[in-house]
Amino acid sequence: MVIETRPPMVDLYDWQREAIDALVDGDGRVLVVAPTGGGKSMCYQQPAVDLEGIAVVITPLVALMADQVAALTVRGVPATYLASNVDATENRRRIDMALAGEVKLLYIAPERLASDWFIDDVLARLPISLLAIDEAHCISQWGHDFRPDYLQLGTLIERLRPKRLLACTATATPAVRREIVERLHMPDAHQVLRGFARHNLRLSVEEVSGPKAKDKRIAEEVRRALGKPNTGAGSALVYTGSRRYAENVAEALRSVGWRADHYHAGMTGPERTAVQEKFQAGALDVVAATNAFGMGIDRSDIRLVIHHALTESVEAYYQEVGRAGRDGQPATGLLMISDPDIALRFRLMASDGETSPEQGLRRRDMLRSMIAYAETSACRHDSILAYFEDEAEELGGCSQCDNCVAAAEGRLGAEPDEAASAEIARETLAAIRGLPFAAGAGAISSYLIGDATTQVRKYDWQLRPQFGLLKQHRVEWVRRLLRRFIAAGVLAVEPERQTLHVTRRTVDVINDVRPNPVRLPPQGRAGARTRSAGADGGGAARGGPLFERLKLWRRQRADADGVPAYVICHDATLAAIADACPATKDALMQVNGMGQAKINRYGAQILAEVQSHVEEHGAPSPATDESDSADEDPAAAGSSLYERLRSWRRSRATRDGVKLWEVCSNDALLALLERLPRSADDVRALDELSQAPVRYAPEI
């Protein structure tokens, strides 16, 4: 029976109301799939408050238990949790509170379900209003985070027969969703799919190999995203593949001034809790961690998530990168990839003695899907949506991931289709198959491009007829092709020796028995170093009257559509529109952040707003650098060298997180243009250069 309903603890989204209505007034069996930080917990917290009895929430995340209990307590909702890090006396006291009806929500870990005493003498005696299963994908043996303890849930449901059952997860493919409802005995469950699109995330992939190169790249990205340490500009997470790397990355960041710490399963419970609490309180800028960190952390201002190495699955990656930008503001996800990291992933899988052959096969398939994501030249967001079969939200290009930006700027060519790729793919696979023994990606790449390295000459491969088969391509292109072969299953990684060898599928492809499954990589490569749409903060147009007019239009449109404002357009995109003042859809298409889907949906309205503004106020003045003087030399301003120097200055200032004049003043640029120094010493000798930019002399 429903007791007198209290006002919602927060304003509910339509999808949350849909889930709650189905749970309370419908059949009482609901599966909710919503992004990390999307508000899944409200789907059981609100009905728990409204219904008589006690809601039992099963979750493996102790951090989530503690945070949600604390937040509920602040709101006046009695709640508690049972966990292994709480002593036995305190756990018993909390159990007695639940049995006495003194709490509305009880959080427990799945390990407790192994105790018949706990089920019979505690759970069976509670007046359960609803049973909520958080992280429900853990019940799937084909999911990315299978936990055997979750297999006990089916038996628990049969024994307790709860009137209402809710399963929640952030990442679940259709196959995993089918397994969830089957194992939880809710085949006709009402499914609420919030969707997987995260429009505010700028996703990019970059090939970086070696700890030192990665440390340098991480420091650059943290500086770009957060500016300076301890400024309150948000936080960053760096996910690593090992405990040692987590410690090393944190130490490298501390050495350059960041408040950084590490987190992994090798630390004691109190040590992990201390890091977690410092991060939550804003006392840390960056945490470098294994995948044990972040689940259940309620911090919305994470501006950057970096993956130090490839994750094991697309599900795991999207759950982790999804911790960035939960406040709806622009955030960045950078994934680093390298051939040794791929081999390491396969080696870790091969050494896992607890994995059954079937699970091992599924894990390798998931890893190959992750490699395919890393090597795709398509829109990153659309690739993820396609993986989860979320066709309703596909964007037709997000206009802000590394691939979309590179394609728009002409740095990434068109990708040949399977038919156009077939001949070269078969010839390349045949060349690899023809080698007398398996070799690593580096040696094979050298052989294919015709580079007679020491290793190639050692085995006289330069004398083979297929030496230099791909000599018209760069080595980076060939290594990408090899990774695409791995993703398609026509090359396999021998994890111990890190060598590549052909499979039975390869022979079928070579002999044209099986169609070619691989597209050749396009010419060119997207790079995370290229600044995405809006990375410069919007330029001089931000704050101008046209920008404000566009913001007003966006707010009205967002209210009418019932979506957050960033779904319509980011601030940086609006600022770019205000700066460009486009008059046609073709001109609007040139603005970073405006893809065809947005043009089709909003283009006519945006152009109408721009046209109305121009008619009322005239066209905006061209944007200028914040440090540019109004009376600079027109001849200098028009010269190509001057423009190159200005472009270098802006790039350098962005990379260092400083003002333009701190790199080089306008007077200094004009002096450089006038005197044309030929060496770094000549640059340092210029009176117009202050001490600040002297270190840039070699670059100038």
LOGUTI-80037 format. One record per residue (C-alpha): residue in one letter; z, y, x. Coordinates in steps of 0.02 Angstrom, whole numbers, plus 50000, padded with zeros to 5 digits. Each point is the difference from the previous one (the first is absolute). Layout:
BEGIN
AZYX ...
! end
This chain:
BEGIN
M500005000050000 V499575017450064 I501455012150013 E499835018649976 T498615005350118 R500425012550135 P498735012750061 P498924993050141 M500785001750172 V498375008050057 D498385004849913 L499034984049975 Y498154997350035 D498944992549862 W499844983550093 Q501904999050018 R500215002849814 E498704986649967 A500964987550108 I501685004449921 D499324999049823 A499254982850035 L501634994250079 V501175006649864 D498984999549840 G498594988250045 D499994982050060 G501245004050138 R498934993250141 V499235013250115 L499175000650171 V499905017250081 V498895003250151 A500215017650067 P499875007950174 T501475001550119 G501085014349938 G499065000749836 G501524998149888 K500084981349960 S501904999950003 M500085011749851 C499184986249896 Y501634990250008 Q501285013750032 Q499645009949840 P500064985049881 A501554993650092 V500865016349951 D499404999349820 L500324981549963 E501654991249969 G500534988250138 I499614999750185 A498335000250090 V499854988050147 V498805005550137 I499464987650133 T499345007850160 P499964994950185 L500255018150055 V501805004350039 A499505017950039 L499225001649827 M501574993049919 A501145012250088 D498885015149971 Q499694996649816 V501834996349964 A500485016450085 A498685009749902 L500524992049834 T501835003750034 V499595018350027 R499145000249830 G501544992349919 V499264982649979 P501224986350056 A499124987950118 T500424988850147 Y499224987250117 L500454984050090 A499414997850179 S500384990150157 N500485015850094 V501455002749877 D501584990050035 A500504985849884 T501485009249923 E498935015049951 N498614988849932 R501304991049892 R500655016649935 R498235005249952 I499714983549912 D501595002649899 M499395017549953 A498384992649934 L500884986349903 A501155013249923 G498505009949938 E500375014850113 V498225002050068 K498285001949922 L498994993650149 L500404986150123 Y498884998250153 I499974983250091 A499004991950141 P498954984449963 E501024989650123 R501444999749874 L498934989949881 A500284984850113 S501814999549940 D500284990249839 W501735007749990 F499275017649999 I498734995849865 D501204990349888 D501615009850024 V499295017550019 L498225002749937 A500144988049852 R501585009049941 L499215017450003 P499265008249844 I498315002550086 S498985013849919 L498524997150116 L499574990950160 A498955009950126 I499124992050148 D499595012950133 E498734996450139 A499304986549885 H498554996350118 C501264990850109 I499894985349878 S498174997150042 Q499614987850139 W498315008850014 G500795017350015 H500355009550160 D501904998649992 F500414982849929 R501874996349991 P500544982149957 D501585006549915 Y498895007549865 L499424982749948 Q501714997649919 L499625013649874 G499044988549885 T501504988449983 L501165014949977 I498955006849857 E499994983049915 R501904999050013 L500405017949946 R498555002749878 P500165019150009 K499375009349849 R499105012550110 L499154996550167 L499195012950112 A499074996450163 C499565014550117 T498935001150156 A499035012950098 T498634988850069 A499234985349910 T498234993849995 P499414992049837 A500364982750073 V501785005050043 R500265007749829 R499464983749919 E501234990350107 I501435012049960 V499844998149811 E499764981250017 R501534997050109 L501095011549894 H499494990949840 M499265015649921 P498134995949983 D499755012649859 A500935014150087 H499455017749962 Q499275006350164 V500145018450047 L498925004250150 R500385017450064 G498574998850121 F499824999850188 A499145016750031 R500995011950111 H498915015650001 N501165009950113 L499924987750146 R498775003450142 L499644982750069 S499224996950170 V499774985950126 E499845002550186 E499714987950143 V501405002550126 S500504986750125 G501494999650116 P501795006449982 K499755016250098 A498445005049903 K500894996249838 D501555010050050 K498895015050039 R499044998449837 I501604998249898 A500745015650080 E498415009849958 E500024994749818 V501865003249977 R499785017350073 R498525003349885 A500914994049845 L501745007150029 G499715014850116 K501615000850099 P501604989750001 N501425003949880 T499025012349894 G500224991549831 A498114997549988 G500214982049946 S500114983650094 A498934986150073 L500064981150011 V499214989450136 Y499834981549958 T499894988550150 G499624981650017 S501514995950108 R501805005450032 R499595004850179 Y498625011849947 A501145008049869 E501275004150136 N498685006050123 V499135011349874 A501645008049948 E500475003050182 A498295007850038 L500195012049852 R501775004750051 S499365004050174 V498885013749928 G501365007649892 W499924990849833 R501534993749909 A499444981949998 D500834983049985 H499484981949980 Y500384987049867 H499734981250002 A500804983549951 G500744997550174 M501255014049971 T501714997249922 G500265004149817 P501025015850036 E498695005950126 R498604998149873 T501035008549866 A500365014750116 V498145002750035 Q499604998649816 E501335012749952 K499465012450135 F498204998949943 Q500485002149818 A501085015150043 G498595008550098 A500864997950167 L498484991050072 D498215006150013 V499254982950037 V500504981849984 A499044986750096 A500294983449914 T499414982749959 N499554996949819 A501844997549960 F500205018949979 G499575011149854 M500134988249852 G501115008349874 I500145016350097 D499955014549879 R499255013850106 S498485008949931 D499525011750143 I499304987350124 R498455009050062 L499344986850119 V499994981050013 I499254992750159 H499674981550025 H500174996050184 A498994984149971 L499054990949865 T501054993349856 E499854982249937 S499265004849831 V499295014149897 E501484998149881 A501275002650140 Y499025014650070 Y499835009049834 Q501824997549957 E500545007450168 V498755014450008 G500435003749818 R501705006350057 A499125015950057 G499765014549881 R501064993749857 D500285018349951 G498145001249958 Q499655011850146 P498684995950132 A500524986650124 T499144989750133 G499884981550040 L499324995250172 L499664981850042 M499714995150182 I498944984850037 S499594990550159 D499364982750045 P501634994450085 D500975004749843 I498854989249894 A500244985350117 L501885002949995 R500004999149810 F499084983450002 R501194993550135 L501555004649900 M499294990949849 A499604984550103 S501774999550071 D500865001349830 G500644982349974 E500665003749825 T498285003449926 S499134985949909 P498164996650039 E499505007549832 Q501045015750030 G499335001350177 L498224999749935 R500405013449871 R500855011050131 R498484999050113 D498885004849854 M501125015149965 L499945005250182 R498114998949999 S499995011249846 M501065012450096 I498784999750147 A498595002949876 Y500925015249932 A500255007050175 E498164997750043 T499225005949838 S498945015750000 A500265002549814 C501295011449919 R501734993750049 H500745003149828 D498574991549910 S500144985150117 I501834997749953 L499655002449815 A498634986850011 Y501194988150089 F501245001449857 E498564999549874 D500545016849930 E498245005149949 A500615013049874 E500615011550139 E498604998350126 L499545017350061 G498244998050066 G500655007850160 C501645009350026 S499255013650113 Q501534999950113 C500194983150088 D499274998550175 N498444991049939 C499625012249859 V500245015150113 A498964992550141 A498594995749880 A500035017549924 E499935007950174 G498564988850055 R501034990650130 L499854983249913 G498314992849958 A499514989349852 E500564981850003 P498584987149989 D500154987549858 E500224981250026 A498134996549996 A499595013550127 S501414993750111 A499584981549988 E498804997950146 I501065009050130 A501594991649935 R499234982750017 E499285003550173 T501685006750059 L500964985149932 A498734988250080 A500235009050168 I501884997849989 R499834981949947 G498854996850148 L501325005050129 P500684984950096 F501805003949952 A501035011849893 A500365017250072 G500955015749954 A499305014649902 G499815010550158 A498944987350095 I498934996149847 S499715018649969 S499455002650180 Y498824985249989 L499205006149839 I499705018050060 G499354994150170 D501435006350107 A500094988750154 T501875001250025 T500954989650127 Q500454987449866 V498204998849938 R499334997550177 K501364987250038 Y499214988249874 D498195005850029 W499875005649820 Q498835014050055 L498694986450028 R500084993749822 P498535004849887 Q501115008449870 F500875011250127 G499835017949936 L499504994849824 L500875015649932 K499655011550148 Q499455014149884 H501795001449934 R501615006650073 V501404988050045 E501125007549865 W498694995749868 V499904982050062 R501894997949996 R499995006349821 L498664987249958 L501064986150076 R501495005449893 R498884999649847 F499514982250047 I501874995650010 A500325008049831 A498574989849923 G500634983650076 V498454996950107 L501015002850159 A501774993850025 V501355005850121 E500824987350113 P501715008450000 E500724993950166 R498495003850112 Q499385014249888 T498244992950003 L498704999849862 H499114984449942 V498774995649863 T500464990849840 R499094987649889 R499545014749890 T499165008050152 V498794985550019 D499505001349817 V499665018650019 I498984997550159 N498964986649916 D499775010749844 V500884986949893 R501315012849953 P499595018549968 N500525012550131 P501715006949949 V500075014550123 R499305017549997 L499625008150166 P501145014750040 P499215017049973 Q499605011050148 G501425011950039 R501844998049965 A501285009249896 G501475005950104 A501785004449952 R499915014450123 T498745008749886 R500985010849882 S499894994749820 A499735010949849 G501375012849992 A500794995750167 D499955018250052 G501045005449852 G498635008649904 G499505014650112 A500035018349954 A499484997049820 R501714992549960 G500995012949903 G498485010449951 P499585004449819 L498634986949981 F501154986750072 E501365004949875 R498744999749858 L499454982550049 K501824994450010 L500285006349823 W498474990549939 R500604984350089 R501735001049922 Q499265002049825 R498794985750030 A501374988750069 D501115003649850 A498584996149882 D499604983650090 G501824995250021 V499854997650188 P500785008250154 A499085015350065 Y499494991750165 V498984987149903 I498845014249948 C499875008450171 H501115002950150 D500485017850049 A498924998550155 T498484995749896 L500305014849885 A500195011350151 A498374993450072 I499135003449833 A500715017649996 D499405002750178 A498244993049969 C499795007949826 P498664987249948 A498755004449864 T499204982949974 K500554981849992 D499054996750162 A501025013650086 L501604993349924 M499574982750068 Q500095007250177 V501855004249980 N501144987150080 G501004991449864 M498635001149867 G499164983249974 Q498714995449869 A501334993649881 K500935016650004 I498375009649984 N499544990249845 R501715002549922 Y500495017550051 G498495008150083 A499395010349852 Q501755006949966 I500315004450183 L498335008950015 A500365009649839 E501675005950071 V499175005450163 Q498595009049907 S501235009249887 H501015005550150 V498455006250092 E499445009949846 E501715008249986 H500445002850184 G498474996650106 A499824986250130 P501494997250119 S499895006450177 P499654986950135 A501564992150074 T500535004950176 D501224992950126 E501785005949971 S500055008050172 D498255007449999 S499975019050011 A498985009749874 D499055009750132 E499454986350119 D498365001950093 P498594995249878 A498894994050142 A501364988650064 A500424994149825 G498204994949973 S499774990450162 S499974981050000 L501194998950150 Y501265011149912 E499914988949847 R500234984650109 L501545007850080 R500715004449829 S499684982349940 W500874992950153 R501485011749975 R500234994849818 S499894981550045 R501255002150142 A501215010149893 T499944986949863 R500304985950123 D501495009150081 G500695006749837 V500005018250060 K499235016549947 L498255004650057 W500585014450109 E501224988450091 V498494990550065 C498875014850037 S499925017949933 N498405008349942 D500045011450153 A500114984750111 L498514991949912 L498975015950024 A500505000550184 L499444982150022 L498355004149916 E499735015250111 R500444992450169 L499474981849973 P501234991950123 R499334984550088 S501644991150042 A501774997849938 D500605011450140 D498805013649940 V500744998449825 R501785001550064 A499525015850095 L499555009649842 D501275013649961 E499724998149813 L500694982350002 S501884999149978 Q501084986050070 A499914990249836 P498174994650009 V499864997650189 R500264981349975 Y498384999849899 A498965006450146 P499184983250041 E499444998049818 I499315017949993 
! end
